[in-house]
Amino acid sequence: MKQLNVLEKFYLMVNNNPQIDRVISSGLVLILHRYLVDETDTSIQYEASWALTNVASGSSKHTNYIVGNEIHNSVLSKAIAELRHHR
């Protein structure tokens, strides 16, 4: 569960905007997006979705990065699927 440990460390980094900038510039957002669309591990998908939502909740620049890279579509699709699952 190395990926899960990475995601847990990510949680500690997103508490302020300069850290979100570092996460974006490091390319981690795109890696998180790959985890989100990978159907092999739902726990990783959940954590990646949560982490990407935290990035998007930063400044408008961070939200624009998520939207500009079409990542929001994947996050919303997973959220809708999860809601349908819990009906």
Buried (B, 14 or more C-beta within 10 A) or exposed (E): EEBBEBBEEBEEBBEEEEBBBEBBEEEBBEBBBEBBEEEEBEEBBBBBBBBBBBBBEBEEEBBEBBEEBEBBEBBEEBEEEEEEEEE
